Amino acid sequence: MKKLIFICGANGIGKTTISRQLLYNIEDSAYVDSDALRMINPNVLDDRTIPSVR
């Protein structure tokens, strides 16, 4: 069964640090940074947006 873990909170509380540790400790896991995804138009895939979804 696949699980999604969402981490949200104020700036500077350690979200990225926790995410990196989870990525290291959980086999076959992935980290998606929502800052890059926020700017993507879901209907447009080009040289700027494709690297964000790889």
MOPAC internal coordinates of N, CA, C and O (Angstrom, degrees):
PM7 1SCF
backbone

  N    0.0000 0     0.00 0     0.00 0    0    0    0
  C    1.4463 1     0.00 0     0.00 0    1    0    0
  C    1.5310 1   109.13 1     0.00 0    2    1    0
  O    1.2310 1   120.69 1   -46.53 1    3    2    1
  N    1.3051 1   116.28 1   133.47 1    3    2    1
  C    1.4572 1   120.96 1   178.22 1    5    3    2
  C    1.5169 1   109.99 1   -86.40 1    6    5    3
  O    1.2310 1   121.20 1   -33.65 1    7    6    5
  N    1.3198 1   115.32 1   146.35 1    7    6    5
  C    1.4615 1   121.00 1   179.51 1    9    7    6
  C    1.5160 1   109.09 1  -126.73 1   10    9    7
  O    1.2310 1   120.86 1   -34.56 1   11   10    9
  N    1.3001 1   115.95 1   145.44 1   11   10    9
  C    1.4560 1   122.55 1   173.19 1   13   11   10
  C    1.5204 1   107.96 1  -110.73 1   14   13   11
  O    1.2310 1   121.22 1   -45.16 1   15   14   13
  N    1.3125 1   115.27 1   134.84 1   15   14   13
  C    1.4635 1   120.82 1   176.12 1   17   15   14
  C    1.5142 1   107.01 1  -119.33 1   18   17   15
  O    1.2310 1   120.31 1   -61.78 1   19   18   17
  N    1.3099 1   117.01 1   118.22 1   19   18   17
  C    1.4611 1   122.37 1   177.36 1   21   19   18
  C    1.5147 1   108.25 1  -104.60 1   22   21   19
  O    1.2310 1   120.90 1   -48.72 1   23   22   21
  N    1.3117 1   115.89 1   131.28 1   23   22   21
  C    1.4626 1   120.86 1   177.71 1   25   23   22
  C    1.5214 1   107.43 1  -121.69 1   26   25   23
  O    1.2310 1   120.85 1   -58.76 1   27   26   25
  N    1.3084 1   115.99 1   121.24 1   27   26   25
  C    1.4650 1   119.05 1   178.93 1   29   27   26
  C    1.5275 1   108.49 1  -136.59 1   30   29   27
  O    1.2310 1   121.40 1   -22.67 1   31   30   29
  N    1.3058 1   114.92 1   157.33 1   31   30   29
  C    1.4522 1   119.55 1  -179.96 1   33   31   30
  C    1.5185 1   110.62 1   164.68 1   34   33   31
  O    1.2310 1   121.36 1     0.77 1   35   34   33
  N    1.2844 1   115.00 1  -179.23 1   35   34   33
  C    1.4693 1   122.05 1  -177.75 1   37   35   34
  C    1.5277 1   111.00 1   -67.90 1   38   37   35
  O    1.2310 1   121.28 1   -17.83 1   39   38   37
  N    1.3333 1   115.15 1   162.17 1   39   38   37
  C    1.4621 1   120.89 1   177.18 1   41   39   38
  C    1.5192 1   110.41 1   -60.88 1   42   41   39
  O    1.2310 1   121.33 1   -40.44 1   43   42   41
  N    1.3436 1   115.07 1   139.56 1   43   42   41
  C    1.4563 1   120.39 1   171.71 1   45   43   42
  C    1.5172 1   117.17 1    80.79 1   46   45   43
  O    1.2310 1   119.37 1  -168.00 1   47   46   45
  N    1.3334 1   118.81 1    12.00 1   47   46   45
  C    1.4667 1   118.65 1  -178.11 1   49   47   46
  C    1.5265 1   113.43 1   -95.67 1   50   49   47
  O    1.2310 1   120.22 1   177.80 1   51   50   49
  N    1.3471 1   117.19 1    -2.20 1   51   50   49
  C    1.4589 1   119.87 1   175.10 1   53   51   50
  C    1.5181 1   115.84 1   105.09 1   54   53   51
  O    1.2310 1   119.97 1  -159.94 1   55   54   53
  N    1.3236 1   117.65 1    20.06 1   55   54   53
  C    1.4743 1   120.37 1   179.89 1   57   55   54
  C    1.5242 1   111.65 1   -59.82 1   58   57   55
  O    1.2310 1   120.21 1   134.48 1   59   58   57
  N    1.3079 1   117.19 1   -45.52 1   59   58   57
  C    1.4633 1   121.11 1  -179.33 1   61   59   58
  C    1.5173 1   110.62 1   -67.15 1   62   61   59
  O    1.2310 1   119.80 1   139.48 1   63   62   61
  N    1.3084 1   117.98 1   -40.52 1   63   62   61
  C    1.4630 1   121.76 1   178.76 1   65   63   62
  C    1.5262 1   110.57 1   -61.07 1   66   65   63
  O    1.2310 1   120.57 1   134.08 1   67   66   65
  N    1.3126 1   116.51 1   -45.92 1   67   66   65
  C    1.4669 1   120.89 1   178.69 1   69   67   66
  C    1.5225 1   110.26 1   -64.52 1   70   69   67
  O    1.2310 1   120.27 1   138.10 1   71   70   69
  N    1.3295 1   117.10 1   -41.90 1   71   70   69
  C    1.4645 1   121.24 1  -179.60 1   73   71   70
  C    1.5229 1   111.11 1   -62.62 1   74   73   71
  O    1.2310 1   120.22 1   137.59 1   75   74   73
  N    1.3118 1   117.19 1   -42.41 1   75   74   73
  C    1.4735 1   120.48 1   178.40 1   77   75   74
  C    1.5262 1   110.98 1   -63.67 1   78   77   75
  O    1.2310 1   120.25 1   140.79 1   79   78   77
  N    1.3065 1   117.12 1   -39.21 1   79   78   77
  C    1.4647 1   120.48 1   179.46 1   81   79   78
  C    1.5266 1   110.57 1   -67.17 1   82   81   79
  O    1.2310 1   120.40 1   138.71 1   83   82   81
  N    1.3280 1   116.84 1   -41.29 1   83   82   81
  C    1.4652 1   119.89 1   176.55 1   85   83   82
  C    1.5193 1   110.71 1   -62.75 1   86   85   83
  O    1.2310 1   120.32 1   137.36 1   87   86   85
  N    1.3093 1   116.99 1   -42.64 1   87   86   85
  C    1.4593 1   121.80 1   178.80 1   89   87   86
  C    1.5289 1   110.46 1   -58.84 1   90   89   87
  O    1.2310 1   120.56 1   140.08 1   91   90   89
  N    1.3064 1   116.53 1   -39.92 1   91   90   89
  C    1.4552 1   122.21 1   179.94 1   93   91   90
  C    1.5334 1   111.65 1   -70.43 1   94   93   91
  O    1.2310 1   120.35 1   142.38 1   95   94   93
  N    1.3340 1   116.94 1   -37.62 1   95   94   93
  C    1.4691 1   121.45 1  -172.60 1   97   95   94
  C    1.5251 1   114.92 1   -90.53 1   98   97   95
  O    1.2310 1   119.55 1   158.88 1   99   98   97
  N    1.3137 1   118.46 1   -21.12 1   99   98   97
  C    1.4653 1   120.94 1  -176.52 1  101   99   98
  C    1.5215 1   108.92 1  -106.21 1  102  101   99
  O    1.2310 1   120.99 1   -61.95 1  103  102  101
  N    1.3233 1   115.71 1   118.05 1  103  102  101
  C    1.4609 1   121.71 1  -178.69 1  105  103  102
  C    1.5359 1   110.66 1   -63.69 1  106  105  103
  O    1.2310 1   120.83 1   -34.46 1  107  106  105
  N    1.3173 1   116.02 1   145.54 1  107  106  105
  C    1.4724 1   122.93 1   178.87 1  109  107  106
  C    1.5249 1   112.65 1    55.28 1  110  109  107
  O    1.2310 1   120.35 1  -138.76 1  111  110  109
  N    1.3074 1   116.95 1    41.24 1  111  110  109
  C    1.4626 1   120.79 1   179.40 1  113  111  110
  C    1.5241 1   110.11 1  -105.41 1  114  113  111
  O    1.2310 1   120.88 1   -12.96 1  115  114  113
  N    1.3094 1   115.92 1   167.04 1  115  114  113
  C    1.4595 1   122.18 1   179.35 1  117  115  114
  C    1.5202 1   108.68 1  -140.86 1  118  117  115
  O    1.2310 1   121.19 1   -27.18 1  119  118  117
  N    1.3131 1   115.34 1   152.82 1  119  118  117
  C    1.4662 1   122.28 1   177.88 1  121  119  118
  C    1.5152 1   107.68 1  -117.43 1  122  121  119
  O    1.2310 1   120.16 1   -52.21 1  123  122  121
  N    1.3085 1   117.30 1   127.79 1  123  122  121
  C    1.4636 1   122.32 1   178.03 1  125  123  122
  C    1.5155 1   107.69 1  -119.78 1  126  125  123
  O    1.2310 1   120.88 1   -61.17 1  127  126  125
  N    1.3185 1   115.93 1   118.83 1  127  126  125
  C    1.4621 1   121.20 1   179.59 1  129  127  126
  C    1.5249 1   108.47 1   -87.98 1  130  129  127
  O    1.2310 1   120.22 1   -64.34 1  131  130  129
  N    1.3042 1   117.18 1   115.66 1  131  130  129
  C    1.4683 1   120.81 1  -175.61 1  133  131  130
  C    1.5218 1   112.92 1   -70.32 1  134  133  131
  O    1.2310 1   119.50 1   162.31 1  135  134  133
  N    1.3337 1   118.57 1   -17.69 1  135  134  133
  C    1.4662 1   119.77 1   178.30 1  137  135  134
  C    1.5250 1   110.74 1   -60.02 1  138  137  135
  O    1.2310 1   120.31 1   135.91 1  139  138  137
  N    1.3138 1   117.01 1   -44.09 1  139  138  137
  C    1.4669 1   120.48 1   178.59 1  141  139  138
  C    1.5231 1   111.08 1   -70.50 1  142  141  139
  O    1.2310 1   120.28 1   143.33 1  143  142  141
  N    1.3086 1   117.07 1   -36.67 1  143  142  141
  C    1.4664 1   120.63 1  -177.13 1  145  143  142
  C    1.5275 1   112.78 1   -72.62 1  146  145  143
  O    1.2310 1   120.37 1   154.81 1  147  146  145
  N    1.3114 1   116.90 1   -25.19 1  147  146  145
  C    1.4572 1   120.94 1  -178.25 1  149  147  146
  C    1.5290 1   112.55 1   -60.66 1  150  149  147
  O    1.2310 1   120.30 1   150.75 1  151  150  149
  N    1.3317 1   117.04 1   -29.25 1  151  150  149
  C    1.4569 1   121.71 1  -176.08 1  153  151  150
  C    1.5328 1   113.33 1   -89.94 1  154  153  151
  O    1.2310 1   120.09 1   176.03 1  155  154  153
  N    1.3368 1   117.44 1    -3.97 1  155  154  153
  C    1.4642 1   120.00 1  -175.04 1  157  155  154
  C    1.5215 1   110.50 1   -82.20 1  158  157  155
  O    1.2310 1   121.27 1   -48.34 1  159  158  157
  N    1.3180 1   115.18 1   131.66 1  159  158  157
  C    1.4566 1   121.27 1   168.38 1  161  159  158
  C    1.5241 1   105.14 1   -85.28 1  162  161  159
  O    1.2310 1   118.99 1   -61.92 1  163  162  161
  N    1.3369 1   119.54 1   118.08 1  163  162  161
  C    1.4616 1   120.73 1  -174.06 1  165  163  162
  C    1.5309 1   113.91 1   -61.09 1  166  165  163
  O    1.2310 1   120.14 1   164.45 1  167  166  165
  N    1.3100 1   117.33 1   -15.55 1  167  166  165
  C    1.4579 1   120.37 1  -178.78 1  169  167  166
  C    1.5241 1   112.57 1   -95.33 1  170  169  167
  O    1.2310 1   119.89 1   178.47 1  171  170  169
  N    1.3437 1   117.81 1    -1.53 1  171  170  169
  C    1.4614 1   120.74 1  -176.52 1  173  171  170
  C    1.5261 1   109.58 1  -125.34 1  174  173  171
  O    1.2310 1   120.63 1   -60.70 1  175  174  173
  N    1.3286 1   116.40 1   119.30 1  175  174  173
  C    1.4528 1   121.38 1   171.95 1  177  175  174
  C    1.5199 1   107.16 1  -117.85 1  178  177  175
  O    1.2310 1   120.97 1   -61.70 1  179  178  177
  N    1.3166 1   115.75 1   118.30 1  179  178  177
  C    1.4633 1   120.79 1   179.70 1  181  179  178
  C    1.5241 1   108.69 1  -142.36 1  182  181  179
  O    1.2310 1   120.06 1     8.43 1  183  182  181
  N    1.3173 1   117.49 1  -171.57 1  183  182  181
  C    1.4660 1   121.77 1  -176.74 1  185  183  182
  C    1.5301 1   112.15 1   -59.37 1  186  185  183
  O    1.2310 1   119.86 1   153.21 1  187  186  185
  N    1.3138 1   117.87 1   -26.79 1  187  186  185
  C    1.4638 1   121.17 1  -179.05 1  189  187  186
  C    1.5293 1   112.50 1   -81.37 1  190  189  187
  O    1.2310 1   120.18 1   143.53 1  191  190  189
  N    1.3276 1   117.27 1   -36.47 1  191  190  189
  C    1.4670 1   120.16 1  -174.19 1  193  191  190
  C    1.5251 1   114.11 1   -93.95 1  194  193  191
  O    1.2310 1   119.31 1   151.85 1  195  194  193
  N    1.3140 1   118.92 1   -28.15 1  195  194  193
  C    1.4613 1   121.31 1  -176.56 1  197  195  194
  C    1.5312 1   112.07 1   -59.16 1  198  197  195
  O    1.2310 1   118.19 1   135.51 1  199  198  197
  N    1.3392 1   121.05 1   -44.49 1  199  198  197
  C    1.4729 1   118.75 1   179.70 1  201  199  198
  C    1.5351 1   113.79 1   -59.37 1  202  201  199
  O    1.2310 1   119.54 1   154.52 1  203  202  201
  N    1.3036 1   118.48 1   -25.48 1  203  202  201
  C    1.4609 1   121.89 1  -179.11 1  205  203  202
  C    1.5089 1   112.68 1   -73.34 1  206  205  203
  O    1.2310 1   119.80 1   155.91 1  207  206  205
  N    1.3151 1   117.98 1   -24.09 1  207  206  205
  C    1.4578 1   120.54 1  -177.05 1  209  207  206
  C    1.5136 1   113.18 1  -106.78 1  210  209  207
  O    1.2310 1   119.83 1  -176.34 1  211  210  209
  N    1.3106 1   117.92 1     3.66 1  211  210  209
  C    1.4739 1   120.49 1   177.64 1  213  211  210
  C    1.4893 1   110.69 1   -76.94 1  214  213  211
  O    1.2310 1   120.10 1   180.00 1  215  214  213

